[in-house]
Structure formats: structure tokens, C-alpha cells
Amino acid sequence: MKIVLKIVLALLISMSVYSCKETKEEKTITPTDFAFTKEGTLTLTKADGTLIKKIAIEFAEDDYERETGLMHRSSMEVLQGMLFILEEERVQNFHMKNTLIPLDLIFIDANKKVVSFAENAKPMDLSLLPSQVPAKYVLEINGGLAEEWVIEIGDAVEWNRD
């Protein structure tokens, strides 16, 4: 009986030492500041065809790219953006989790017309940013540019891949 007790005690001590070691060696993940990779060009035009801007874009078109978006980026150039290609046209909800820079979200319908905005979205905010009406695409640009460029509902968007 004493031998069994000693074995059980030895096992308990070794398990507690091992579990303490695990908590002392916690690993932390440091996010990477992702570099912009130009994948295409996007043209914004007024409803009458007048050019607003041409910008370089990255595409977010699979689940991982759409979930990651512009997270962990410390900056983005003025004439850069990210175009989210969504699976279906519906009211879309975005948030700014792990997004370090303020953004304007431009919601675009299946006909490639601007239908609503979420301007100057606050970095790191988990509040939902809905499209207000159904959208198939979302263009993210630096916060404040939608107003500066006078982008309006009904303006058109076209893009091509490089």
C-alpha cells in the first residue's frame, strides 16, 4: 500500500511540475504588417462617365482573404485599396477588428454601382458596419477619401486584373 501511495504521489508531483512548465512557456503571436501587392486597377467614375480616380487594388475573394482584409496594416497609400468580391448580393456587414488604419467602405451592387458607404470607420472597432442595401462588392480605401473624391451613390466602378 505504501508503494502504491508513493507511486501515485510521484506521478502527481511530476504532472504538476510539467503543467507549470507549460504555463511558463506561453508563446505569443506577433502580427505581421502585410505589404500591399497590386493585383489590378480600379476606376471610379461619376454617373455621367467623368473620371473620379484610378487606384491600384488587391482582391479579397476567398474566405481567408475576406476574413483578413486589411488587418494588421499600419498604412496604405492614397491610390491603393482592397476590393472584396463577395459570394452573393445581400446586405453586407463588416467590422474593423485588428484593422489599424481608418477606412472608408464603399458598398457596390452587382451592376457595379455605388449603393452606400461607411465612412471613416474607426480602427479596431468591433461594431458592425452594414451596407444599408444589398451589395456584391466592397471597396476599402483610406478614411476620408470618399468625401475628398466626392464619391456618391450611383457612381460606377470598373476593374481589371494585372
N, C-alpha and C positions, 0 to 999 in steps of 0.2 A: 504494500500500500504506500509506503514512504517513497519507493522508487517511482511509482506512477505519479505521485504528487510532485516529486522533483522534476520529472519529465514535463508534466503539464506546466509547472512554474517556469521552467527553462523555455518552453515554447512561447508562453505569454510574454516573457521578457524580450525574447528575440523578435517577436511580432511588433511589440511596442517600439523597440529601437528602430526597426525597419520602417514603420509607419511615420515616425518622427523624421527620419531621414528624407522621406518622400516630400513632406511639407516644407522642409528647409531648402529643397532644390527646385522650387517652383520656377517655371520658365515663363517669361513674358514675351509677347509677340509685339514687335515694333513695326508699325505700318510703314510701307514704302511710299515715297512721293512719286507717283507714276508720271512718266513723261508723256507728253502729247504725241500721238502718232497720226499724221494726216492720212486719212483713208479716202477722202473725197472732198468735193467742193459743193457748197450750198449757196443758192442765190435766193435772196428775198426781194420781192418786187411788190409795188403798190398794186391795187386792183386795176389801175389803168395801164400797167406794164412798166412804169418808171422804176428803175433800179434803186433799191434801198442799200443793200450791201451784198458782197460776195465774201464768204468765210470758208476757212478750212474746217473740216469736221472729222470726227471719229464716229463710228457707228456702234450702237449698243443694240444688238439684235438677237443675242441668245440669252438664256436665263442668267448666266454668270455676269455677262456684260451689263445687262439691265439692272441687276441687283447691285453691282459695284458702281456703275455710273462714274461720276466724278469724285467719288470718295477719296480721301487721303491726298488730295492735290492741294498744294499750297498756293498755286497761282494758275492762271490761264491767260494767254494773250488776248487782246481785244478782238482780233479777227479769227478766233477759234471758237469751236463749240462742239457739243455732242448731240447727235440725233438718235433718239430712241425709236426703234421700229417695233411696234407692239403687235401682239398676235391678233387682236380684234379691236374694232372701233367701239368704244364704250367710254363712260366716264372713267377717267384715269385718276389715280391717287399717288402722289409722290411725297417724299419727305427728305429731310436734309441730314439724316443720320451719317455721321463720320464725314460730312462734307465741310471743308474748311473755309470755303470762299462763298460769298453771297452770289446767288444766281437768279436770273430771270428764266422762268419756264414758259415756253411758248407752245401752246397746245394746238395741234394741226389735225384737221379731219382727213378722211380717206381721199378727198378731192384736192388735197394739198393746199388748203386754205386755212389761215389762222382763225381759230374759233374762240380762244380765251387765253388768259395769262395768269401767272403767279409771279409777281414782280418782287425783286429784292428779297428773295427767300433767305431767311436767317440761317447762318451756318450752325450746324449741329442740332437744329431744332427737329424734334420728332413729330411735330404737328403735321397732319395731313394737308397736302396742297392739291385740292381736286381741280379737275379740268372744267367744271361747271356744266359742260355739254360733252357729248361723245367726241373722242379724239382717237386717232390711229397712230399719230406720231407726236413726239415731244422734242423740241429743240431747247437745249440748255446753253445759255450764254452768260457772260459776266453780268452781275447785278447792275441795273441801271441802264443797260444798253437798249432795251426795248423802248424805253421812253426817249432816250437820246436819239435813236434812229427813227423815231416816230412810227413804230410798227403798230398796225391797227388790225382789228378784226376784219377779215375779208382779204387781207394781203395774201399774196401767193408765195409758195415755197417750191423750189425745184432743186434736185441734187443729182450729182453723178459720182461714180466711184473712180478713184485713180487707178 
